[in-house]
Structures are given as C-alpha cells and as structure tokens.
Amino acid sequence: MKDNLEHIFKNLENQFDTEEPTLGHFNRFEKKLKQKKATPIKKINRSFLLLPIAASILLFIGIWIGKNYSNNGLELASISPKMEETQSYFVTTIQKELETIQLERNSDTEQLINDALLQLNKLETQYNQLTLELKESTEDKRIIYAMISNFQQRIELLQSLLAQIEDVKQLKKQQNENHV
C-alpha cells in the first residue's frame, strides 16, 4: 500500500498547483462573502410554511368531529360512572398494548401486525354498531355485555399478537444461534 501511494505521488510530481493567489485575492473573497450576507435571502412565503400545519390541524379536527358525530351512538361511559371507569380501563389497556406492538414492528412482524390491526378494525366497527344499538335501547343489558365483551376480544387479540411476535423473535434468535 505504501509503495502504491509513493508511486502515485511520483507520477503526479510537478503537477500540483503550488502557486499563491494573486495579491488581494483574500480581500476580494472576503468582500464577496460579506456581500452575500448583506444580500437578503429570498424570503419564503410564510403562508406556504403554515399550510401543512393548518392542514394537519384541520385533519385532526375533522377526525375528532367525525368520530363524535358520525357514530351518534351511546358509549359505555355515558351509562354510569362505573361504566365510564370500565371503558376508560379498556381503552387505556388497548392503547398500551398498541404502543407495545408498534415498538415490535419490523420486517419479520409486519404482516402479523397488519393482519391483527385489520381484525381490530372489524371489532371496532362492531363496537360502533353496538353503540348505535345502545342508544336505541339503554335498558338492554345484553348490549352492554356485548360491548364489554368486544373490548375483551380486542385486548385478547392484541395479547395474542404480542405472544406471536415473541414466538417470531425466539425463532429468529434460534435461527441466528444455529448459523453461528
């Protein structure tokens, strides 16, 4: 390697630019730099920058309003304080499980997670239907039990998914150990 570098430098001998810049070059260069700083940079239209932010805010508001008004059903939380506590527990548990699952997302688990999320969406659609039925008949305990059961099914689905993800991780670990 050392011989190769010496050979390269030997071949390039007398080809290097060793001349000093002309007198005043550095002063001219510095003057140009100062001019560029003094020249105002083309200002970006602020409304153009605010457009994506405004669109995001409108999207979130639209989703929030859509969830509140398109459902038009009756949530468990509106039945009684006890049911509100129950719904809060289930929603919090489901959210935590989803966060854990998102942390496990990778190329090995992508298909498993996507399939489970499709099933979860079906359960959420069923739940929304139950909220409509509950609005029509708040006295029917079967609907309340079905709503609680729906939450339980969602949690079981997510816990099953986490177990499958753990199995995939163990299998991959075993495969890596066998290849070593």
Secondary structure as GFF3:
##gff-version 3
##sequence-region A 1 180
A	DSSP	alpha_helix	2	11	.	.	.	ID=ss1
A	DSSP	alpha_helix	25	38	.	.	.	ID=ss2
A	DSSP	alpha_helix	46	71	.	.	.	ID=ss3
A	DSSP	three_ten_helix	76	78	.	.	.	ID=ss4
A	DSSP	alpha_helix	81	103	.	.	.	ID=ss5
A	DSSP	alpha_helix	110	136	.	.	.	ID=ss6
A	DSSP	alpha_helix	141	179	.	.	.	ID=ss7
###
